């Protein structure tokens, strides 16, 4: 599989155009995730990812629902890095382990509404937005509003950028996420 050989940059090694952004990321999280160091080769992906992330955080979806969208997208895209990240985020936010593990294992979530969200997200990713009426109906029948489908698209877009970047560059998994390491095919 093709790989781009890009080093993980730091505020000290990044170009001037992304140096301050990496410094802010490090302050916000207490460390700089390797994915951000890869994005830092160009301001466009780094700024784009941060802007999409901020926009997604303002959606009407709850923190658990947003994490389900991100984790289901990463799992569907077989992204080793983001599955570990969003599993760790779920643990840190004390989200139910059985929900996080269901997504990691590609099994149903017991809560019907959250399962509809997982399935809708997976369908969007797998079908690149070309959904059947029944797939949309399942989502709205579960209690989601039509506009929330658009919010799911923001989360899927966010993960598409990070998942594809990880596929192309294969940054090492940060120690902070190692406890929830995941490999495609599991």
N, CA, C and O of each residue as an XYZ file, in Angstrom:
744
protein
N       0.845     -1.175      0.000
C       0.000      0.000      0.000
C       0.895      1.244      0.000
O       1.885      1.302      0.729
N       0.547      2.216     -0.805
C       1.341      3.438     -0.928
C       1.368      4.211      0.376
O       0.406      4.208      1.144
N       2.477      4.864      0.604
C       2.610      5.664      1.812
C       3.374      6.936      1.493
O       4.368      6.912      0.767
N       2.904      8.040      2.038
C       3.639      9.296      1.976
C       4.582      9.326      3.160
O       4.172      9.063      4.290
N       5.815      9.638      2.918
C       6.798      9.698      4.006
C       6.897     11.128      4.516
O       7.678     11.936      4.013
N       6.095     11.416      5.512
C       6.095     12.732      6.141
C       6.409     12.562      7.616
O       5.766     11.776      8.313
N       7.394     13.297      8.082
C       7.740     13.261      9.502
C       6.616     13.880     10.325
O       5.830     14.687      9.828
N       6.559     13.487     11.584
C       5.647     14.122     12.535
C       6.360     15.384     13.018
O       7.373     15.314     13.713
N       5.817     16.528     12.639
C       6.434     17.805     12.996
C       6.018     18.236     14.402
O       4.998     17.792     14.930
N       6.812     19.091     14.980
C       6.548     19.679     16.291
C       6.562     21.198     16.121
O       6.906     21.689     15.046
N       6.199     21.945     17.151
C       6.286     23.401     17.022
C       7.712     23.870     16.658
O       7.890     24.912     16.028
N       8.688     23.103     17.055
C      10.081     23.483     16.766
C      10.478     23.163     15.324
O      11.344     23.836     14.765
N       9.864     22.158     14.717
C      10.270     21.735     13.368
C       9.265     22.112     12.288
O       9.565     21.984     11.101
N       8.094     22.567     12.669
C       7.044     22.906     11.705
C       7.372     24.204     10.982
O       8.101     25.046     11.504
N       6.828     24.362      9.770
C       6.992     25.641      9.088
C       6.314     26.756      9.890
O       5.415     26.504     10.692
N       6.749     27.951      9.665
C       6.199     29.103     10.400
C       4.674     29.157     10.314
O       4.015     29.571     11.269
N       4.111     28.744      9.183
C       2.665     28.843      8.960
C       1.836     27.925      9.862
O       0.632     28.136     10.008
N       2.457     26.914     10.466
C       1.701     26.003     11.334
C       2.273     25.911     12.750
O       1.691     25.253     13.612
N       3.384     26.554     12.985
C       4.075     26.464     14.282
C       3.186     26.889     15.449
O       3.078     26.170     16.442
N       2.558     28.040     15.332
C       1.722     28.543     16.426
C       0.489     27.662     16.643
O       0.025     27.500     17.772
N      -0.032     27.098     15.560
C      -1.198     26.218     15.687
C      -0.819     24.978     16.490
O      -1.570     24.555     17.369
N       0.342     24.392     16.194
C       0.796     23.219     16.948
C       1.035     23.558     18.416
O       0.746     22.753     19.301
N       1.554     24.727     18.665
C       1.761     25.166     20.052
C       0.424     25.228     20.787
O       0.317     24.797     21.936
N      -0.593     25.767     20.115
C      -1.935     25.848     20.725
C      -2.529     24.462     20.959
O      -3.154     24.217     21.991
N      -2.332     23.557     20.003
C      -2.823     22.179     20.157
C      -2.177     21.531     21.372
O      -2.845     20.873     22.170
N      -0.883     21.726     21.500
C      -0.144     21.138     22.627
C      -0.653     21.696     23.960
O      -0.786     20.955     24.933
N      -0.936     22.991     24.002
C      -1.483     23.600     25.220
C      -2.869     23.048     25.533
O      -3.186     22.773     26.690
N      -3.688     22.887     24.504
C      -5.065     22.424     24.694
C      -5.124     20.990     25.218
O      -5.906     20.690     26.119
N      -4.301     20.108     24.655
C      -4.370     18.682     24.998
C      -3.301     18.222     25.980
O      -3.365     17.102     26.485
N      -2.339     19.059     26.249
C      -1.248     18.666     27.141
C      -0.146     17.909     26.420
O       0.888     17.598     27.012
N      -0.359     17.614     25.161
C       0.632     16.988     24.290
C       0.156     17.229     22.860
O      -0.972     17.666     22.632
N       1.018     16.942     21.924
C       0.645     17.124     20.525
C       0.440     15.761     19.881
O       1.410     15.032     19.675
N      -0.807     15.397     19.558
C      -1.029     14.130     18.870
C      -0.267     14.083     17.530
O      -0.154     15.085     16.824
N       0.236     12.919     17.216
C       1.051     12.764     16.006
C       0.312     13.153     14.732
O       0.928     13.670     13.800
N      -0.997     12.913     14.674
C      -1.756     13.286     13.487
C      -1.614     14.780     13.197
O      -1.454     15.176     12.042
N      -1.670     15.601     14.233
C      -1.527     17.051     14.036
C      -0.137     17.386     13.504
O       0.019     18.311     12.707
N       0.864     16.641     13.940
C       2.219     16.849     13.451
C       2.359     16.504     11.982
O       3.193     17.088     11.289
N       1.565     15.573     11.497
C       1.557     15.258     10.069
C       0.800     16.344      9.308
O       1.266     16.817      8.271
N      -0.361     16.739      9.817
C      -1.127     17.814      9.184
C      -0.290     19.088      9.059
O      -0.479     19.864      8.122
N       0.627     19.305      9.993
C       1.367     20.571     10.084
C       2.304     20.829      8.907
O       2.893     21.907      8.826
N       2.455     19.890      8.011
C       3.275     20.130      6.824
C       2.663     21.207      5.938
O       3.356     21.828      5.132
N       1.363     21.423      6.095
C       0.659     22.433      5.307
C      -0.451     23.031      6.169
O      -1.126     22.299      6.893
N      -0.648     24.327      6.106
C      -1.705     24.915      6.932
C      -3.113     24.484      6.515
O      -4.012     24.450      7.355
N      -3.324     24.155      5.246
C      -4.682     23.819      4.786
C      -5.270     22.614      5.515
O      -6.373     22.732      6.048
N      -4.598     21.459      5.569
C      -5.215     20.342      6.280
C      -5.317     20.576      7.786
O      -6.298     20.171      8.410
N      -4.319     21.218      8.369
C      -4.345     21.460      9.806
C      -5.482     22.410     10.174
O      -6.263     22.128     11.082
N      -5.573     23.530      9.470
C      -6.648     24.488      9.744
C      -8.013     23.902      9.392
O      -8.992     24.131     10.103
N      -8.079     23.148      8.300
C      -9.343     22.536      7.897
C      -9.846     21.548      8.933
O     -11.031     21.538      9.267
N      -8.945     20.718      9.443
C      -9.322     19.732     10.449
C      -9.811     20.420     11.717
O     -10.833     20.032     12.282
N      -9.086     21.436     12.163
C      -9.479     22.148     13.380
C     -10.817     22.861     13.202
O     -11.637     22.880     14.120
N     -11.039     23.448     12.024
C     -12.303     24.151     11.769
C     -13.475     23.167     11.725
O     -14.533     23.440     12.291
N     -13.291     22.024     11.054
C     -14.359     21.019     11.015
C     -14.646     20.480     12.410
O     -15.803     20.268     12.773
N     -13.601     20.261     13.183
C     -13.765     19.759     14.542
C     -14.565     20.746     15.390
O     -15.477     20.360     16.121
N     -14.212     22.005     15.282
C     -14.929     23.040     16.034
C     -16.385     23.117     15.589
O     -17.284     23.242     16.421
N     -16.620     23.044     14.288
C     -17.989     23.101     13.774
C     -18.796     21.897     14.267
O     -19.948     22.044     14.674
N     -18.191     20.713     14.230
C     -18.894     19.508     14.662
C     -19.256     19.589     16.141
O     -20.316     19.115     16.550
N     -18.386     20.185     16.935
C     -18.653     20.338     18.367
C     -19.862     21.236     18.644
O     -20.427     21.181     19.736
N     -20.264     22.053     17.682
C     -21.417     22.932     17.872
C     -22.718     22.295     17.379
O     -23.774     22.925     17.433
N     -22.649     21.060     16.904
C     -23.857     20.402     16.404
C     -24.818     20.115     17.554
O     -24.465     20.246     18.726
N     -26.030     19.724     17.198
C     -27.028     19.403     18.213
C     -26.858     17.991     18.772
O     -27.584     17.597     19.686
N     -25.914     17.231     18.236
C     -25.645     15.888     18.747
C     -24.918     15.989     20.086
O     -24.090     16.877     20.288
N     -25.232     15.080     20.987
C     -24.579     15.053     22.300
C     -23.118     14.625     22.150
O     -22.740     14.093     21.107
N     -22.291     14.849     23.179
C     -20.906     14.376     23.104
C     -20.812     12.874     22.801
O     -19.950     12.458     22.027
N     -21.682     12.062     23.396
C     -21.676     10.626     23.109
C     -22.051     10.373     21.650
O     -21.406      9.570     20.977
N     -23.080     11.047     21.161
C     -23.495     10.857     19.771
C     -22.402     11.308     18.798
O     -22.164     10.652     17.783
N     -21.741     12.419     19.105
C     -20.648     12.872     18.239
C     -19.526     11.840     18.219
O     -18.965     11.549     17.163
N     -19.202     11.291     19.376
C     -18.136     10.293     19.423
C     -18.542      9.018     18.682
O     -17.699      8.362     18.071
N     -19.812      8.668     18.731
C     -20.292      7.509     17.964
C     -20.078      7.748     16.474
O     -19.612      6.857     15.763
N     -20.411      8.929     16.004
C     -20.206      9.256     14.584
C     -18.721      9.157     14.232
O     -18.365      8.555     13.219
N     -17.864      9.737     15.052
C     -16.431      9.735     14.757
C     -15.856      8.330     14.825
O     -15.080      7.929     13.957
N     -16.231      7.591     15.841
C     -15.707      6.237     16.012
C     -16.252      5.292     14.938
O     -15.509      4.474     14.398
N     -17.543      5.403     14.630
C     -18.123      4.548     13.581
C     -17.507      4.861     12.220
O     -17.285      3.953     11.419
N     -17.232      6.127     11.954
C     -16.572      6.495     10.700
C     -15.174      5.892     10.643
O     -14.784      5.297      9.638
N     -14.429      6.050     11.722
C     -13.061      5.524     11.768
C     -13.053      4.011     11.636
O     -12.211      3.454     10.932
N     -13.986      3.339     12.311
C     -14.067      1.870     12.250
C     -14.421      1.420     10.837
O     -13.832      0.469     10.323
N     -15.363      2.085     10.219
C     -15.779      1.733      8.867
C     -14.651      1.972      7.868
O     -14.511      1.233      6.893
N     -13.852      3.001      8.112
C     -12.699      3.300      7.255
C     -11.446      2.521      7.641
O     -10.387      2.729      7.050
N     -11.550      1.621      8.630
C     -10.399      0.817      9.083
C      -9.208      1.680      9.489
O      -8.072      1.387      9.119
N      -9.464      2.736     10.244
C      -8.381      3.634     10.667
C      -7.885      3.256     12.062
O      -8.540      3.529     13.068
N      -6.713      2.621     12.095
C      -6.110      2.175     13.361
C      -5.933      3.330     14.333
O      -6.154      3.173     15.533
N      -5.540      4.472     13.827
C      -5.217      5.623     14.672
C      -6.485      6.208     15.303
O      -6.559      6.366     16.522
N      -7.469      6.523     14.479
C      -8.669      7.204     14.981
C      -9.572      6.295     15.812
O     -10.262      6.780     16.708
N      -9.585      4.995     15.538
C     -10.347      4.094     16.401
C      -9.758      4.138     17.809
O     -10.498      4.208     18.789
N      -8.445      4.098     17.912
C      -7.792      4.176     19.231
C      -8.066      5.521     19.898
O      -8.357      5.574     21.092
N      -7.973      6.599     19.138
C      -8.203      7.941     19.688
C      -9.621      8.059     20.243
O      -9.802      8.466     21.390
N     -10.618      7.711     19.450
C     -12.003      7.936     19.878
C     -12.466      6.910     20.911
O     -13.421      7.160     21.646
N     -11.805      5.773     20.968
C     -12.052      4.839     22.074
C     -11.529      5.451     23.371
O     -12.193      5.389     24.405
N     -10.346      6.038     23.311
C      -9.747      6.688     24.475
C     -10.583      7.884     24.915
O     -10.816      8.082     26.107
N     -11.033      8.680     23.949
C     -11.893      9.826     24.267
C     -13.160      9.344     24.980
O     -13.580      9.935     25.975
N     -13.758      8.283     24.475
C     -14.951      7.726     25.123
C     -14.670      7.306     26.558
O     -15.477      7.549     27.455
N     -13.517      6.670     26.767
C     -13.138      6.273     28.124
C     -12.947      7.496     29.019
O     -13.408      7.513     30.160
N     -12.273      8.510     28.503
C     -12.008      9.723     29.283
C     -13.308     10.441     29.648
O     -13.425     11.017     30.730
N     -14.276     10.402     28.744
C     -15.561     11.059     28.982
C     -16.549     10.147     29.713
O     -17.721     10.484     29.881
N     -16.054      8.991     30.142
C     -16.862      8.017     30.876
C     -18.101      7.590     30.094
O     -19.171      7.377     30.663
N     -17.931      7.470     28.775
C     -19.001      6.950     27.935
C     -19.070      5.436     28.144
O     -18.047      4.811     28.425
N     -20.243      4.844     28.014
C     -20.390      3.411     28.286
C     -19.431      2.553     27.447
O     -19.425      2.621     26.218
N     -18.638      1.761     28.133
C     -17.654      0.898     27.469
C     -18.328     -0.036     26.480
O     -17.777     -0.325     25.418
N     -19.532     -0.512     26.830
C     -20.208     -1.444     25.931
C     -20.567     -0.790     24.598
O     -20.622     -1.470     23.574
N     -20.809      0.510     24.599
C     -21.098      1.225     23.349
C     -19.814      1.377     22.535
O     -19.795      1.093     21.338
N     -18.760      1.819     23.180
C     -17.469      1.997     22.490
C     -16.996      0.659     21.923
O     -16.561      0.587     20.774
N     -17.080     -0.391     22.725
C     -16.612     -1.707     22.277
C     -17.490     -2.283     21.170
O     -16.988     -2.977     20.286
N     -18.785     -2.008     21.205
C     -19.659     -2.467     20.122
C     -19.225     -1.859     18.792
O     -19.177     -2.550     17.775
N     -18.914     -0.589     18.802
C     -18.481      0.061     17.567
C     -17.129     -0.503     17.130
O     -16.935     -0.811     15.954
N     -16.206     -0.639     18.064
C     -14.881     -1.200     17.748
C     -15.008     -2.599     17.138
O     -14.257     -2.959     16.232
N     -15.966     -3.384     17.644
C     -16.139     -4.764     17.198
C     -17.147     -4.907     16.063
O     -17.416     -6.011     15.591
N     -17.701     -3.772     15.630
C     -18.696     -3.747     14.561
C     -19.895     -4.632     14.894
O     -20.356     -5.431     14.080
N     -20.377     -4.458     16.116
C     -21.576     -5.158     16.556
C     -22.624     -4.126     16.984
O     -22.310     -2.955     17.196
N     -23.847     -4.573     17.105
C     -24.960     -3.665     17.412
C     -24.837     -3.065     18.815
O     -24.386     -3.715     19.759
N     -25.249     -1.819     18.913
C     -25.385     -1.131     20.195
C     -26.779     -1.462     20.723
O     -27.747     -1.425     19.964
N     -26.894     -1.780     21.990
C     -28.179     -2.177     22.573
C     -29.221     -1.051     22.491
O     -30.396     -1.319     22.241
N     -28.808      0.184     22.697
C     -29.713      1.327     22.623
C     -30.117      1.534     21.155
O     -29.264      1.789     20.304
N     -31.405      1.425     20.867
C     -31.903      1.462     19.478
C     -31.598      2.784     18.767
O     -31.249      2.792     17.586
N     -31.731      3.897     19.486
C     -31.465      5.195     18.852
C     -29.988      5.329     18.509
O     -29.639      5.761     17.411
N     -29.124      4.961     19.439
C     -27.685      5.064     19.177
C     -27.241      4.067     18.105
O     -26.320      4.343     17.336
N     -27.899      2.916     18.061
C     -27.603      1.941     17.006
C     -27.999      2.496     15.642
O     -27.293      2.288     14.655
N     -29.126      3.202     15.587
C     -29.541      3.826     14.324
C     -28.514      4.861     13.876
O     -28.233      4.984     12.684
N     -27.960      5.598     14.818
C     -26.911      6.571     14.500
C     -25.669      5.872     13.973
O     -25.084      6.317     12.985
N     -25.258      4.788     14.615
C     -24.081      4.029     14.155
C     -24.316      3.506     12.742
O     -23.458      3.650     11.871
N     -25.464      2.905     12.521
C     -25.767      2.326     11.205
C     -25.868      3.404     10.120
O     -25.403      3.210      8.997
N     -26.478      4.538     10.466
C     -26.586      5.635      9.506
C     -25.196      6.141      9.132
O     -24.902      6.351      7.956
N     -24.347      6.335     10.132
C     -22.983      6.806      9.884
C     -22.239      5.818      8.996
O     -21.601      6.217      8.022
N     -22.316      4.551      9.319
C     -21.651      3.534      8.505
C     -22.159      3.553      7.068
O     -21.374      3.440      6.127
N     -23.471      3.695      6.899
C     -24.048      3.729      5.556
C     -23.549      4.937      4.769
O     -23.245      4.827      3.581
N     -23.467      6.084      5.430
C     -22.952      7.283      4.766
C     -21.519      7.038      4.288
O     -21.179      7.362      3.150
N     -20.685      6.470      5.155
C     -19.284      6.227      4.797
C     -19.203      5.191      3.668
O     -18.557      5.427      2.647
N     -19.850      4.065      3.860
C     -19.751      2.970      2.877
C     -20.298      3.354      1.506
O     -19.752      2.967      0.473
N     -21.385      4.122      1.516
C     -22.068      4.445      0.255
C     -21.759      5.852     -0.247
O     -22.374      6.334     -1.198
N     -20.793      6.506      0.408
C     -20.371      7.857      0.015
C     -21.564      8.813     -0.127
O     -21.631      9.629     -1.046
N     -22.503      8.679      0.822
C     -23.646      9.580      0.871
C     -24.836      9.150      0.044
O     -25.903      9.754      0.153
N     -24.693      8.131     -0.775
C     -25.807      7.639     -1.598
C     -26.614      6.632     -0.785
O     -26.349      5.431     -0.833
N     -27.597      7.125     -0.041
C     -28.372      6.264      0.838
C     -29.738      5.949      0.237
O     -30.288      6.705     -0.564
N     -30.253      4.815      0.652
C     -31.609      4.423      0.283
C     -32.583      5.149      1.219
O     -32.213      5.536      2.327
N     -33.804      5.326      0.773
C     -34.824      5.959      1.610
C     -34.972      5.229      2.942
O     -35.157      5.866      3.979
N     -34.891      3.909      2.921
C     -35.063      3.119      4.150
C     -33.960      3.423      5.163
O     -34.207      3.393      6.368
N     -32.750      3.715      4.692
C     -31.658      4.035      5.614
C     -31.887      5.383      6.290
O     -31.620      5.538      7.481
N     -32.372      6.336      5.541
C     -32.689      7.647      6.108
C     -33.884      7.531      7.048
O     -33.894      8.140      8.118
N     -34.881      6.757      6.656
C     -36.075      6.563      7.487
C     -35.719      5.905      8.815
O     -36.261      6.286      9.853
N     -34.829      4.937      8.800
C     -34.402      4.289     10.048
C     -33.797      5.321     11.003
O     -34.046      5.285     12.208
N     -33.006      6.231     10.457
C     -32.359      7.286     11.238
C     -33.408      8.229     11.838
O     -33.378      8.512     13.036
N     -34.322      8.707     11.013
C     -35.322      9.655     11.522
C     -36.367      8.957     12.397
O     -36.856      9.547     13.360
N     -36.710      7.724     12.075
C     -37.664      6.982     12.915
C     -37.099      6.725     14.313
O     -37.857      6.554     15.268
N     -35.785      6.698     14.432
C     -35.146      6.472     15.738
C     -35.219      7.717     16.617
O     -34.915      7.652     17.808
N     -35.618      8.850     16.040
C     -35.752     10.070     16.838
C     -34.823     11.202     16.422
O     -34.800     12.251     17.066
N     -34.067     11.003     15.364
C     -33.188     12.067     14.884
C     -33.938     12.957     13.903
O     -34.816     12.500     13.171
N     -33.577     14.230     13.903
C     -34.167     15.200     12.999
C     -33.401     15.199     11.670
O     -32.234     14.812     11.617
N     -34.060     15.629     10.622
C     -33.441     15.648      9.295
C     -32.148     16.464      9.286
O     -31.169     16.064      8.657
N     -32.138     17.602      9.978
C     -30.931     18.429      9.971
C     -29.751     17.722     10.648
O     -28.595     18.043     10.373
N     -30.039     16.770     11.524
C     -28.959     16.052     12.189
C     -28.223     15.117     11.235
O     -27.072     14.756     11.480
N     -28.884     14.726     10.152
C     -28.177     13.957      9.117
C     -27.054     14.797      8.524
O     -25.977     14.282      8.224
N     -27.307     16.088      8.357
C     -26.260     16.988      7.850
C     -25.128     17.133      8.868
O     -23.961     17.244      8.492
N     -25.472     17.131     10.138
C     -24.447     17.205     11.185
C     -23.590     15.946     11.183
O     -22.382     16.016     11.408
N     -24.205     14.804     10.932
C     -23.433     13.569     10.807
C     -22.433     13.704      9.661
O     -21.301     13.232      9.764
N     -22.849     14.346      8.575
C     -21.945     14.543      7.439
C     -20.715     15.360      7.821
O     -19.626     15.124      7.296
N     -20.879     16.305      8.718
C     -19.716     17.082      9.179
C     -18.737     16.148      9.902
O     -17.530     16.207      9.666
N     -19.259     15.291     10.777
C     -18.400     14.339     11.488
C     -17.734     13.364     10.542
O     -16.553     13.054     10.701
N     -18.474     12.876      9.561
C     -17.898     11.960      8.569
C     -16.814     12.678      7.763
O     -15.773     12.091      7.468
N     -17.047     13.930      7.408
C     -16.037     14.705      6.677
C     -14.771     14.885      7.504
O     -13.659     14.761      6.990
N     -14.948     15.176      8.774
C     -13.820     15.322      9.698
C     -13.002     14.036      9.732
O     -11.775     14.070      9.629
N     -13.684     12.906      9.877
C     -12.976     11.628      9.963
C     -12.413     11.205      8.615
O     -11.376     10.543      8.571
N     -13.060     11.563      7.524
C     -12.503     11.224      6.217
C     -11.139     11.888      6.055
O     -10.195     11.255      5.583
N     -11.030     13.146      6.439
C      -9.752     13.850      6.359
C      -8.703     13.177      7.233
O      -7.588     12.936      6.770
N      -9.027     12.871      8.470
C      -8.030     12.273      9.357
C      -7.760     10.809      9.003
O      -6.608     10.377      9.024
N      -8.792     10.049      8.682
C      -8.595      8.633      8.347
C      -7.734      8.476      7.109
O      -6.809      7.663      7.094
N      -8.023      9.236      6.084
C      -7.246      9.119      4.849
C      -5.815      9.614      5.052
O      -4.878      9.066      4.471
N      -5.649     10.637      5.866
C      -4.291     11.106      6.185
C      -3.526     10.008      6.904
O      -2.358      9.763      6.602
N      -4.167      9.354      7.840
C      -3.510      8.262      8.556
C      -3.182      7.098      7.631
O      -2.119      6.490      7.754
N      -4.085      6.782      6.706
C      -3.808      5.705      5.756
C      -2.586      6.034      4.893
O      -1.751      5.169      4.625
N      -2.495      7.276      4.472
C      -1.402      7.685      3.579
C      -0.067      7.876      4.290
O       0.988      7.692      3.684
N      -0.103      8.241      5.566
C       1.146      8.619      6.244
C       1.543      7.689      7.384
O       2.706      7.666      7.787
N       0.604      6.936      7.897
C       0.838      5.977      8.985
C       1.633      6.548     10.168
O       2.692      6.023     10.511
N       1.133      7.602     10.783
C       1.846      8.132     11.951
C       1.814      7.122     13.098
O       0.853      6.363     13.231
N       2.848      7.111     13.914
C       2.824      6.191     15.052
C       1.714      6.587     16.031
O       1.417      7.765     16.225
N       1.122      5.573     16.631
C       0.077      5.816     17.620
C       0.704      6.435     18.860
O       1.708      5.934     19.367
N       0.129      7.500     19.339
C       0.615      8.186     20.538
C       0.445      7.292     21.759
O      -0.491      6.497     21.835
N       1.356      7.433     22.707
C       1.287      6.656     23.953
C      -0.043      6.876     24.669
O      -0.554      5.962     25.316
N      -0.603      8.066     24.563
C      -1.875      8.377     25.233
C      -3.026      7.500     24.743
O      -4.016      7.326     25.453
N      -2.903      6.945     23.534
C      -3.974      6.152     22.950
C      -3.648      4.662     22.884
O      -4.473      3.863     22.441
N      -2.459      4.293     23.318
C      -1.978      2.914     23.177
C      -2.827      1.896     23.935
O      -2.919      0.741     23.518
N      -3.439      2.301     25.025
C      -4.277      1.384     25.795
C      -5.519      0.941     25.053
O      -6.150     -0.048     25.425
N      -5.876      1.673     23.995
C      -7.061      1.321     23.182
C      -6.649      1.049     21.730
O      -7.423      1.270     20.798
N      -5.425      0.570     21.561
C      -4.947      0.244     20.212
C      -5.936     -0.690     19.519
O      -6.562     -1.538     20.155
N      -6.062     -0.521     18.228
C      -6.977     -1.321     17.429
C      -6.333     -1.574     16.074
O      -5.644     -0.708     15.534
N      -6.557     -2.738     15.540
C      -6.032     -3.068     14.218
C      -7.180     -3.477     13.307
O      -8.083     -4.198     13.733
N      -7.153     -3.024     12.060
C      -8.197     -3.438     11.113
C      -8.289     -4.961     11.050
O      -7.293     -5.668     11.200
N      -9.492     -5.439     10.827
C      -9.702     -6.875     10.770
C     -10.103     -7.469     12.104
O     -10.419     -8.657     12.178
N     -10.099     -6.667     13.164
C     -10.496     -7.163     14.488
C     -11.978     -6.999     14.676
O     -12.511     -7.357     15.726
